[in-house]
Amino acid sequence: MFEALSEKLQETLAEVRAHGKLTEDDINKAMRDIRLALLEADVNFKVVKQFTATVKERALGADVLESLHPGQQVVKIVDEELTALMGGSGREIVFAQSAPTIILMAGLQGSGKTTTCGKLALKFKNEGKKVGIAACDVYRPAAIDQLKIVGEQAGARVYEQGAERDPVDIAKWAVDQSIQNLDDVLIVDTAGRLHVDKDLMDELGRIRKQIKPHNVLLVVDAMTGQDAVNVAEQFSEVAAFDGVIVTKLDGDARGGAALSIKAVTGKPVMYASVGEKLDAFEVFHPDRMADRILGMGDMLTLIEKAEREIDEEKAIEMERKLRKDEFTFDDFLDQMKMMRKMGSLSSILGMIPGVDKKALKNVNIDERELDRVQAIVLSMTPKERGNPKIINGQRRKRIAAGSGTSIQQVNRLIKQFAEMRKMMKKMKRGKMPDIGQMLGQR
């Protein structure tokens, strides 16, 4: 996400940092480059104009031009203004004092609203809440069936009465059912249209009046760029909503919608869908997103992912085994599974500060290689996984056949595993291997 914008902004700011002292001409050139980068990223032109004017005014201040590191000061200003542009700080759902907290979902057809209901439900379920989803989209073919599938995957109860009933009646009935079932949260999925029209807004208004939701969330598709911003603006003119969920943000290299919505509508982006799976869903933190765009990484999100996905007791036990040189292929497999729960390798690397996104583009991270490694390890017997030294030629041939790989691939994995254990031994003794050894180049 934000790939093209991130690359151009980082290049521009690298030039600014390279100057020992900055002149007004240097600032003007940087602002032109930033303006062009934002416009190419499909950011609303009024937003771009205001943003660059604010950054320029602050950058021309005496505290920047006369500082020892003016380039770093400009980067800091751009970071702060990007954060402010996207809403300042992350915002989440406000829960009602008496359950259930009712969340009304709105948006156009094709924005990913029904899948987003499932993602939001899974998020709350993982936080220990009991969740229900009301199926009020009675117009789109198979919408109710789709909701039942994602609801089941998320562990949420779906309240549906078929496609014959009035959506307002279904919503009211679902609220009553949710209260009886002691749900903590009720998410109400509503119908979308191909564009913002009177029928859509009237129905949304009637449902809202009937169930009095605590939160109204608008779902927009990041891939539609400025159209997403226009939809949000039109909705804000005729129906109040509390926040926005941006879907398909991982597929949008530009990012104009996420950067423009708060400035245009006054409503914050609260959540972002960053993948197809139900757990590919994040709270939208403007400060962290600004850091990602400027290549500063996002360690907080990475730490939160690790805390959520990695079993602390297992991690402690693995550390103990590494120290005592008892690390086996079973432990290796557990470690790999925990890492994969955190997301793709490229997304994890992109959150680490200092990792060059340009360099990442040239690195071919084949996620299927991890599947092959897993297949090889699972084709070993428990005894072989515990003691790889017993894996002779005949056993390697059997493992290769069982995993659908070649003997060379099996040999390579066993060799890399042995090298890793040697490296861990040296680290335990306080002898850190140099980078060449870690890369297997010496």
Secondary structure, 3 states (H helix, E strand, C coil): CCHHHHHHHHHHHHHHHHCCCCCHHHHHHHHHHHHHHHHHCCCCHHHHHHHHHHHHHHHCCHHHHCCCCHHHHHHHHHHHHHHHHCCCCCCCCCCCCCCCEEEEEEECCCCCHHHHHHHHHHHHHHCCCCEEEEEECCCCCCHHHHHHHHHHHHCCEEECCCCCCCHHHHHHHHHHHHHHCCCCEEEEEECCCCCCCHHHHHHHHHHHHHHCCCEEEEEEEHHHCHHHHHHHHHHHHHCCCCEEEEECHHHCCCCHHHHHHHHHHCCCEEEEECCCCCCCEEECCHHHHHHHHCCCCCHHHHHHHHHHHCCHHHHHHHHHHHHCCCCCHHHHHHHHHHHHHCCCHHHHHHCCCCCCHHHHHCCCCCHHHHHHHHHHHHCCCHHHHHCHHHCCHHHHHHHHHHHCCCHHHHHHHHHHHHHHHHHHHHHHCCCCCCHHHHCCCC
